[in-house]
Amino acid sequence: MGSSSKGILWLFFSKFFPPLINFSVFAYTARILAPEDFGLVALALAIIFIVSSFMPAGWRDAIIKYQIEDTLTISSIFWLNLAASLFLSAIIVAFSLLSFFEFQSQTFNLAITILCLKLIFDGLFYTLNIVLLKQQLYSLIALRTIFSAFVSAVIIITLLLLDFGVWALVWAQAILSIANFFAVYLPTRKLVNFQFSLASIVKLNSFAIYSTLTNGVTSALNHYESVIIGGVLGKRELGFYNVAQRLSNILNDIFIGTMNEISFPLLARKQEELIEFRKAFMNSVYLSVLCLFPLFTFCFINSEKIFLMLFTEKWLNAAVVFQAFCIIFIFIILGIPQKNIIVLSNHAKWWFKLQVKLSLVIVPLTAASAYWGLNVLLITLIFGKCLYCSLSMWKSCQLLSLDIKEYVGSFILPLICGIASAIITWTLMLFIPPSNLVLIDIIVSASIFFITYLVQLFLFDKERIVNIGLILLPKNHHLIRLAKKLNIQDIQ
């Protein structure tokens, strides 16, 4: 296996195991705590995430965009993020002390104060993690983050055994962020010195400001609905929503996050040549759809079984919310590489303006829909993601001189195969008697679904799959022999 494929494997491990460990602790906690407790913590976290949307994320992205390596600039970006996080944390503490709103109980105010640690250390973690990603030190990322996840898990389990209740959930968030920071600080500490250059920050403004605004609006739009649900529908409904969202975030971090962190640096290196840029983009989208669409489709048709197995019957109301997230993920799979094309093509200003305009429509619409119940609100959220995806698709195709029909046609086969597999699986499961163990039913369903999916792919899209495989693993002898047998000469 080549160094690049090993690096991708290490990156997947770094994305897979820490969230998995964190989620295992979270699933155990969900069996103990009530939906109202989760709703309280979810509301506090939503406010933290919305406030963190004001962090200077664009200067972090500039490290990859401009392939920055000098210590002075990296140190300046690091200290800028620390200063911003401390300032925002001070605002949150003041907010908790003044208690403007009815939901600000003593427990809530203490929880949001503790979660300021997450805000501070997440900002520093993402800054240094960008440095490791630029250097493609995936093995270091994996080892450090897996170790930190184990350490934090031990602490959280101890709190649970000591009957800390809801505070175990609060400290789980804060401790994991602290552990993640130290995991990336150790291998990058030589690049961070006690020096700051305003000139180094200012010279990145043309890219960083609009990238920050774009990321900020995206982050705020990803969490505003929790505040609406908590304020309008109550903490119990928010608890159901939050549990489904947490499970969805695990899948997002492991799979969509990994795909994005692989594709973004690759796209950045191809941005100077339009033809290569276009090929890299289409291959990135195809690979994402090929791998992730069947996963989310399977989760959609088995949502109730998944929640019954993980969280027990008291959380079954969250299964419908999870299904909505599975649909939303379909648009996110396409939307992330499309957004990357827009940002790398120096059109972050256009994307930011579009987000602002759409948010002026979608946010009030979402708030209004909450008064008709959670299901109507979920439909509104799906509509919003579909709108963002459609417009970013149009813009990215325009920037790449790519016909939209050609673009959609490049990944339509995996979509059709995934939908067909879902229909076949659902039909066959009607004739199979349910087992006493939910896990066995899920395994049987997964076996039928993914075997059906793979058979269809190899029947109808074998050449494209081999082509993508050769791009990722160009020295793989089995793929080379298969390519020769299929008469594949040029890698697209």
C-alpha positions in Angstrom: 0.0 0.0 0.0 1.4 3.4 -1.0 2.1 6.3 1.4 -0.9 8.3 0.3 -3.3 5.4 0.7 -1.8 4.7 4.2 -2.2 8.3 5.0 -5.9 8.2 4.0 -6.3 5.1 6.1 -4.7 6.8 9.1 -7.0 9.8 8.6 -10.0 7.6 8.6 -8.9 6.0 11.9 -8.4 9.4 13.4 -11.9 10.3 12.3 -13.5 7.0 13.3 -12.3 5.9 16.7 -12.4 9.2 18.8 -16.0 9.9 17.7 -16.9 6.3 18.2 -15.5 6.3 21.7 -17.2 9.6 22.5 -20.5 8.3 21.1 -20.3 5.0 23.1 -20.1 7.1 26.3 -22.9 9.3 25.0 -25.1 6.3 24.2 -24.6 4.9 27.7 -25.5 8.3 29.1 -28.7 8.4 27.0 -29.9 5.2 28.7 -29.6 6.9 32.1 -30.7 10.5 31.5 -34.1 11.8 30.5 -34.8 13.7 27.2 -35.2 16.9 29.2 -31.6 16.6 30.5 -30.3 16.2 26.9 -32.4 19.2 25.8 -30.8 21.4 28.4 -27.3 20.5 27.4 -28.3 20.7 23.7 -29.5 24.3 24.1 -26.3 25.3 25.9 -24.2 23.7 23.2 -26.2 25.3 20.4 -25.5 28.7 21.9 -21.8 27.8 22.2 -21.7 26.7 18.5 -23.5 29.9 17.3 -21.1 32.1 19.3 -18.1 30.1 17.9 -19.3 31.1 14.4 -17.6 34.4 15.1 -14.2 32.7 15.4 -11.6 33.7 12.7 -11.8 30.4 10.9 -10.8 31.9 7.6 -7.2 32.5 8.7 -6.9 28.8 9.6 -8.1 27.9 6.2 -5.5 30.2 4.7 -2.8 27.9 6.0 -3.9 25.3 3.4 -5.0 27.8 0.7 -1.6 29.5 0.6 0.5 26.5 1.9 1.8 28.6 4.8 4.8 27.1 6.6 6.6 30.0 8.3 6.4 30.0 12.1 5.5 33.7 12.5 2.3 33.5 10.5 1.2 30.2 12.0 1.9 31.6 15.5 0.0 34.8 14.7 -3.0 32.8 13.6 -2.8 30.6 16.7 -2.8 33.6 19.1 -5.5 35.4 17.1 -7.8 32.3 17.6 -7.0 32.2 21.3 -7.7 35.9 21.8 -11.0 35.6 19.9 -12.1 32.6 21.9 -11.3 34.2 25.2 -13.3 37.4 24.2 -16.3 35.3 23.1 -16.1 33.2 26.3 -16.2 36.4 28.4 -19.4 37.4 26.6 -21.0 34.0 27.3 -20.0 34.2 31.0 -21.6 37.6 31.2 -24.7 36.2 29.5 -25.0 33.4 32.1 -24.6 35.9 35.0 -27.3 38.3 33.8 -29.9 35.6 33.1 -32.0 37.4 30.5 -34.3 34.5 29.5 -36.6 32.1 31.3 -34.7 29.0 30.3 -31.6 30.2 32.1 -31.8 28.1 35.2 -28.9 27.8 37.6 -28.0 24.4 36.0 -28.1 25.8 32.5 -25.9 28.8 33.4 -23.3 26.6 35.0 -23.3 24.2 32.1 -22.8 26.9 29.5 -20.0 28.4 31.5 -18.2 25.0 31.6 -18.7 24.6 27.9 -16.7 27.8 27.3 -13.7 25.5 27.7 -14.9 23.7 24.6 -15.1 27.0 22.7 -11.5 27.9 23.6 -9.8 24.6 23.0 -11.7 23.8 19.8 -10.5 27.0 18.3 -6.9 26.1 19.1 -7.3 22.5 18.0 -8.7 23.3 14.6 -5.8 25.8 14.0 -3.1 23.2 14.7 -5.0 20.4 13.0 -5.0 22.4 9.8 -1.2 22.4 10.0 -1.0 18.6 10.3 -3.4 18.2 7.5 -1.4 20.5 5.3 1.7 18.4 6.0 -0.4 15.2 5.5 0.8 13.8 8.8 -2.2 11.6 9.1 -0.6 8.9 11.2 0.2 11.5 13.9 -3.3 12.8 13.8 -4.7 9.3 14.2 -2.5 8.2 17.1 -2.8 11.4 19.1 -6.5 11.8 18.7 -7.2 8.1 19.5 -5.1 8.4 22.6 -6.8 11.6 23.7 -10.2 10.0 23.1 -9.4 7.0 25.4 -8.1 9.3 28.1 -11.3 11.5 28.0 -13.5 8.4 27.9 -12.0 7.0 31.1 -12.7 10.3 32.8 -16.3 10.5 31.6 -17.1 6.9 32.6 -15.7 7.6 36.0 -18.0 10.6 36.3 -21.0 8.4 35.3 -20.1 5.8 37.8 -19.9 8.5 40.5 -23.5 9.5 39.6 -22.7 12.9 38.2 -25.8 12.7 36.0 -26.2 15.5 33.4 -22.8 16.9 34.4 -21.1 13.9 32.9 -22.6 14.9 29.5 -21.3 18.5 30.0 -17.8 17.5 31.0 -17.7 15.0 28.2 -17.8 17.8 25.7 -15.2 20.0 27.5 -12.7 17.2 28.3 -12.7 15.8 24.7 -12.0 19.3 23.3 -9.1 19.7 25.7 -7.7 16.3 25.0 -8.0 16.9 21.2 -6.0 20.1 21.5 -3.1 18.5 23.3 -3.1 15.7 20.8 -2.3 18.1 18.0 -0.2 20.5 20.0 2.5 18.0 20.8 3.6 17.4 17.2 3.2 21.0 16.2 4.5 22.9 19.2 7.7 23.9 17.4 5.6 25.9 15.0 3.9 28.0 17.7 6.0 30.6 19.5 5.3 33.6 21.6 5.2 36.0 18.7 2.5 37.8 16.9 2.6 39.8 13.6 -0.4 41.9 12.7 1.1 42.3 9.2 1.0 38.5 8.7 -2.7 38.5 9.6 -3.6 41.5 7.4 -1.9 40.1 4.3 -4.3 37.2 4.4 -7.4 39.4 4.8 -8.6 39.2 1.1 -9.2 35.4 1.5 -9.6 35.0 5.3 -12.3 37.6 5.9 -14.9 36.1 3.5 -13.9 32.6 4.3 -14.5 33.4 8.0 -17.9 34.9 7.2 -18.8 32.0 5.0 -17.8 29.4 7.7 -19.4 31.5 10.4 -22.8 31.7 8.6 -22.6 28.0 7.8 -21.9 27.1 11.5 -24.7 29.4 12.7 -27.1 27.9 10.2 -26.2 24.4 11.4 -27.2 25.1 15.0 -29.9 27.8 15.0 -32.7 25.3 14.8 -31.7 23.9 18.2 -32.4 27.3 19.8 -35.8 27.4 18.0 -36.8 23.9 19.0 -35.8 24.5 22.6 -37.5 27.8 22.8 -40.7 26.9 21.0 -41.2 23.1 21.4 -39.5 22.7 24.7 -36.5 20.8 26.1 -38.1 17.3 25.7 -38.5 17.7 21.9 -35.0 19.2 21.8 -33.7 16.2 23.6 -35.1 13.9 20.9 -33.7 16.2 18.2 -30.3 16.4 19.9 -29.9 12.6 20.3 -30.7 12.1 16.6 -28.3 15.0 15.7 -25.5 13.6 17.8 -25.7 10.2 16.0 -25.9 12.1 12.7 -22.8 14.1 13.7 -20.9 11.0 14.4 -21.6 9.8 10.9 -20.8 13.2 9.5 -17.4 13.5 11.4 -16.3 10.0 10.4 -17.4 9.8 6.8 -18.2 13.2 5.3 -15.5 14.9 7.4 -12.9 12.4 6.2 -13.9 12.8 2.6 -13.7 16.6 2.9 -10.3 16.6 4.5 -9.0 14.3 1.8 -10.6 16.2 -1.1 -10.0 19.8 0.0 -6.1 19.7 -0.1 -6.2 17.7 -3.4 -8.5 20.2 -5.0 -6.3 23.1 -3.7 -3.3 21.6 -5.5 -5.3 21.3 -8.8 -6.8 24.8 -8.7 -4.3 26.3 -11.2 -5.3 24.1 -14.1 -9.1 24.2 -15.0 -9.2 20.8 -16.7 -7.4 19.0 -13.8 -9.5 21.0 -11.3 -12.7 19.9 -13.0 -11.6 16.2 -13.1 -10.5 16.3 -9.5 -13.9 17.8 -8.5 -16.0 15.3 -10.4 -14.0 12.3 -9.1 -14.3 13.7 -5.6 -18.1 14.0 -5.8 -18.4 10.6 -7.4 -16.4 8.9 -4.7 -18.4 10.6 -2.0 -21.7 9.6 -3.5 -20.4 6.1 -4.2 -19.4 5.5 -0.6 -21.7 7.6 1.5 -25.1 7.6 -0.3 -25.7 3.9 0.4 -24.7 4.3 4.0 -27.2 7.0 4.7 -29.9 5.2 2.7 -29.4 2.1 4.8 -29.6 4.2 8.0 -32.8 5.8 6.8 -34.7 2.5 6.2 -33.4 1.0 9.5 -33.6 4.1 11.8 -36.1 2.6 14.3 -34.1 -0.5 14.7 -30.9 1.5 15.2 -32.4 3.6 17.9 -34.0 0.7 19.6 -30.6 -1.1 19.8 -28.6 1.9 20.9 -30.9 3.9 23.1 -33.9 1.8 24.1 -37.6 2.5 23.5 -37.8 5.8 25.3 -35.8 7.4 22.4 -37.8 6.0 19.5 -39.4 9.4 18.8 -35.9 10.5 17.7 -35.9 8.0 14.8 -38.0 10.3 12.6 -35.5 13.1 13.2 -32.6 10.8 12.3 -34.4 10.0 9.0 -34.6 13.7 8.2 -30.8 14.0 8.8 -30.2 11.1 6.5 -32.0 13.0 3.7 -30.1 16.2 4.6 -26.8 14.3 4.3 -27.5 13.5 0.7 -27.4 17.2 0.0 -24.4 17.8 2.2 -22.4 15.1 0.3 -22.8 17.2 -2.8 -22.7 20.6 -1.2 -19.3 20.3 0.5 -17.2 19.8 -2.6 -19.3 22.3 -4.4 -18.6 24.9 -1.7 -14.9 24.0 -1.8 -14.8 24.8 -5.5 -16.5 28.2 -4.9 -14.0 29.1 -2.0 -10.9 27.9 -3.9 -12.0 29.9 -7.0 -11.9 33.0 -4.8 -15.7 33.4 -4.8 -16.1 33.1 -1.1 -17.7 36.6 -1.1 -20.4 35.4 -3.5 -21.1 32.3 -1.3 -21.3 34.5 1.8 -23.8 36.9 0.3 -25.9 33.9 -0.9 -25.9 32.4 2.6 -27.0 35.7 4.1 -29.8 36.2 1.6 -31.1 32.6 1.9 -30.8 32.7 5.7 -33.1 35.8 5.8 -35.8 33.5 4.3 -35.0 30.1 5.8 -34.4 31.1 9.4 -37.8 32.9 9.8 -39.5 30.1 7.9 -38.0 27.5 10.2 -39.0 29.5 13.3 -42.6 29.7 12.0 -42.7 26.0 11.0 -41.9 25.1 14.6 -45.4 26.2 15.7 -46.8 23.4 13.5 -44.7 20.7 15.2 -41.3 19.0 14.8 -42.2 17.2 11.6 -43.0 20.4 9.7 -39.8 21.9 11.0 -37.8 19.0 9.7 -39.4 19.3 6.2 -38.3 23.0 6.3 -34.8 22.1 7.2 -34.6 19.6 4.3 -35.9 22.2 1.9 -33.2 24.7 3.1 -30.4 22.2 2.5 -31.8 21.3 -0.9 -31.9 25.0 -1.8 -28.3 25.6 -0.7 -27.1 22.5 -2.6 -28.9 23.4 -5.8 -27.5 26.9 -5.9 -23.9 25.8 -5.1 -24.2 23.2 -7.8 -25.1 25.9 -10.3 -22.3 28.1 -9.2 -19.6 25.4 -9.1 -20.5 24.1 -12.5 -20.4 27.7 -13.9 -16.9 28.2 -12.4 -15.7 24.9 -13.9 -17.4 25.4 -17.3 -19.2 22.2 -16.6 -22.6 21.3 -17.9 -25.0 20.5 -15.0 -26.5 17.5 -16.9 -23.0 16.1 -17.4 -22.3 16.7 -13.7 -25.4 15.0 -12.4 -25.0 12.2 -14.9 -21.5 11.5 -13.5 -22.9 10.3 -10.2 -26.5 9.2 -11.1 -25.7 5.5 -11.2 -24.7 5.1 -7.5 -27.9 7.0 -6.6 -30.1 4.7 -8.6 -28.3 1.6 -7.3 -28.7 2.8 -3.7 -32.4 3.5 -4.1 -33.0 0.1 -5.8 -31.1 -1.6 -3.0 -33.3 0.1 -0.4 -36.4 -1.0 -2.2 -35.2 -4.6 -2.5 -34.0 -4.8 1.1 -37.3 -3.4 2.5 -39.3 -5.8 0.4 -37.3 -8.9 1.4 -37.3 -8.0 5.1 -41.2 -8.1 5.0 -40.9 -11.8 4.4 -38.2 -12.5 6.9 -39.5 -13.2 10.5 -38.0 -10.7 13.0 -35.4 -12.0 15.4 -35.4 -11.7 19.2 -32.3 -9.5 18.8 -32.5 -6.2 17.0 -28.8 -6.4 16.1 -29.4 -9.6 14.1 -32.2 -7.9 12.1 -29.8 -5.0 11.3 -27.1 -7.4 10.2 -29.4 -9.3 8.0 -30.8 -6.1 6.5 -27.2 -4.7 6.0 -26.1 -7.9 4.3 -29.0 -7.8 1.8 -28.6 -4.1 1.2 -24.9 -3.8 0.6 -24.5 -7.1 -1.4 -27.3 -5.9 -3.7 -25.7 -2.5 -4.0 -22.2 -3.9 -4.8 -23.6 -6.4 -7.4 -25.4 -3.6 -9.2 -22.3 -1.4 -9.2 -20.1 -4.1 -10.7 -22.7 -4.9 -13.3 -23.3 -1.3 -14.5 -20.4 0.9 -13.4 -17.3 -1.4 -13.0 -15.0 0.7 -15.2 -15.6 3.9 -13.3 -15.0 2.2 -10.0 -11.7 0.7 -11.2 -10.8 4.2 -12.5 -11.4 5.8 -9.1 -9.5 3.0 -7.5 -6.5 3.6 -9.7 -6.5 7.3 -8.7 -6.5 6.5 -5.0 -4.2 3.4 -5.3 -2.1 3.8 -8.5 0.3 1.0 -7.6 -2.2 -1.6 -6.6 -1.4 -4.7 -8.8 -4.9 -6.1 -8.6 -6.5 -2.9 -9.9 -3.8 -2.6 -12.6 -4.6 -6.1 -13.8 -8.3 -5.5 -13.7 -7.9 -2.2 -15.6 -6.0 -4.1 -18.4 -8.7 -6.7 -18.6 -11.3 -4.0 -19.0 -9.1 -2.1 -21.5 -8.9 1.0 -19.3 -6.0 3.1 -20.6 -6.5 6.6 -19.3 -7.3 7.5 -15.7 -10.0 10.2 -15.8 
